[in-house]
Amino acid sequence: MIFFYRIEEDFSLKMISLMQKLTLYFFQGGLIIMSSSKTRFFNPAVVGLIMLSFFLGTSEYTVIGILPEIADGFGISLTQAGNIVSLFAFAYGLGTPFLAAYVGKYNRFRITMLGISLFALCNLICAIAVNYMVFLVFRILTAVVSGTVVSISMTYAEDVASIPEHIPGVIAGVFSGFSVASVVGVPIASTITQVFGWRAAFITIFVATLALLALLFVKLPRQNRLKAGSILEQFKLFLDKRISIGCAIVFLAGASTYCFYTYLTPIFQQELHIPDSMLSVALLIFGIAAITSNVSSGQVANKTGIRLLPLIYVIQTVCLLLLPIATHNLVSGGLVLFILGVMMYLLNSPLQMHFLKIATREHPACVNLASSLISVFFNFGIAAGSAMGGVIVKYAGLRFVGIGGAVPGIGAIICAVILLQIMKPGADIR
């Protein structure tokens, strides 16, 4: 038994090392490609912001991987433990826009430092929580704080980028931190849990966040370029059709993606018949596709802006429609899923730049709120897509989650075409 445990442990460590190397490769080969050879893309502030999103993402996703241990630790059912995930997403989506709009009138640097400090404190309290309710309350607080910190971090892109051409890359890097967290951070946290217990995972996040806080305290700019208006004034941003339709695209894209992505592991196991021994490899490959998607979104934003959005969703929708047929074969099913992974986050940087440009130029009091729209509406889409996928699995079967995901995908195509049509002739849609 010890022999097999040793093999399994060694394999896990090797997989984590491989994921780290591959992640570094994609950052070096993807983000730097967007940079001028004479100008450094990565500087301490940019690296700090990317690491910040990585820690935020690790804190969010880690719970999914260690739910059984948390349930055992508090003596609750797995269903009760699952509420931690759903309530986190709900609090993230509902609370973030209001808090992001509210804190916009205060000094950005101070709010950033306060937000990161609260994030670290919430993770510490989760680590030492004496019961389930205390843990749940501070996970909800973590969600609201995380969403607000991410929103504010986006507003630093213009200030920390070495040259204007790097701004989409900085935004892509921040978004990529979450993808990297799901591929690298979660396995690391799971390994820590296996060796030291689930509380150690949150303590690790707490300590790492404090170190990052020190770096950002020194390197982030302290000035505010824009002043936010009242919450009511900022929410008038949604009256702009270019903003509201963009939000609809994000929501529909999230629903389309997570209708199948929520059930990715069962698809691998039950439809593609991938053995348990190779499941981690399959998930790793899909994770690489997701990282590629985030990194590439910066290039898309820099070169074509929102022009390619209809094409992106056409490809995604076609792949979702083909999924029930493709999964009859390992090669075709794996290829379709890999393409879906590459497509799933390509919207991030183009639409984030779209929101920020419109807000900066025409609604300067709403920049903070505009910076939160991607994460807010994508989280709403996640909730809707996972719920829809659950209904499909229950009444039609796992094979048809792709068909279900294609429905909001078609909606995303229509909204993307409408958005391009309503943009003023000659407008900068890049």
C-alpha positions, 0 to 999 in steps of 0.5 A: 500500500505504501508503495502505491501511495508513493507512486501516486504522490510522485505522480501528483508532484510531477503533474504539478511541476509540469503544469507550472512549467507549461503555465510559464511557457504560455505566459512567456510565449503568449503575453510577451508576443504582444510586447515590443521586443524593445519594451518589457511587458512584465514589470513588478506591478504587472506581475503583482496584479497577475499574482493577485488574480491567481491568489483570488482564483485559487481561493475561489476554486480550491473549495471545489477540490476539497469539499469532502474534507471540509464536510468531514471537518465540520461534520456536515453532508456533502450537499451542505458543503456544496452550498459554499460554492453556490453561495460564493458565486451568488454573493460574487455576482450580486455584491460586486457591482454595488460595492465596486460602484460604492468604493469608486469615490474613495482613493483607489490605492487605499481601497486596493490595500484594504481589499487585499488585507480583508481578503487575507483576513477572511482566508485566515478566519476560514482556516480557523473557523470553529463551525460551518456557519462561521466558515460560510459567512466568511466565504461569502465575505471573501466572494464580495471582496474578491469581486471588488478587488478584481474590478479595481485591479482592472483600472490599473491596466493603463497606469502599469502598462509600459506602453499603450499597446500592452494594456490589453495584455495586462487585462488578459494577464489578470484574467489569466491568473484565474485560469492558471489558478484552476490548473495550478493553484487547485492541485497545489492546494489539494496536495497541501490538504492531503498532507497537512489538512484542508485548513492548511490550504487557507493558511497558505493563501493567507501567508502568500497574500500578505507577501503579495500585499507588501509588493503591491504596496510598494509598486502600485501607483497611488494616484486616481485618474478618475473620480466615481459618481454616486451609485445611482449615477454609475448604474445609469451606465446600463442605459447605454445599449453598447454596455447592456448588450455587451453584458448580455453577451458575457452572460450568454457566453458564460451560460453556454460554456458552463452548461458543459464545463460543469460536467467536464469530468463526467464527460471525460469518464462516461462519454469518452471513457477515459480511465481514472489513471488518465483523468488528470492528464485530460483535465490538464490538457483542457486547462492548457486550452483554457490558459491559451484562451485567456492569453490569446484574448489579449491578442484578439483585443489588441488586433481586432477588438470586438470584431471577431466576437460573432465568429468566436461564438459561431465556432463555440456553438458549432462545437457544442452542437457537434459534441453529442456526436463527437464524443462517440470517438476519443479523438474527435471528442477530445478535439472538440473539447479542446477547441471549446477550451480555447474559445471559452475565455476569448471574450474577456479582454475584447469586451473588457476593453470595450467597456472601459473605453466607453466608460472612460470616454463617455461615462468617466464616473462609471469606470469602477463599475465598468471594470466589474462587468465581465466578472459579474455577468460571467458569474451569473452566466455560470450559475445559469449554465450550471443549473441548465446543465443539471436539468439536462443531465437529469431529464435528457442525459449527459450527452446532451449538455452540448445541445443545451449550451448551444442555445445561449451560444446562439443568443451570444451570436445574435447579441454580438452581431447587434453590438457591431451594428449599433456601434457608430460608423468609424467608431473605435471597436478595437 
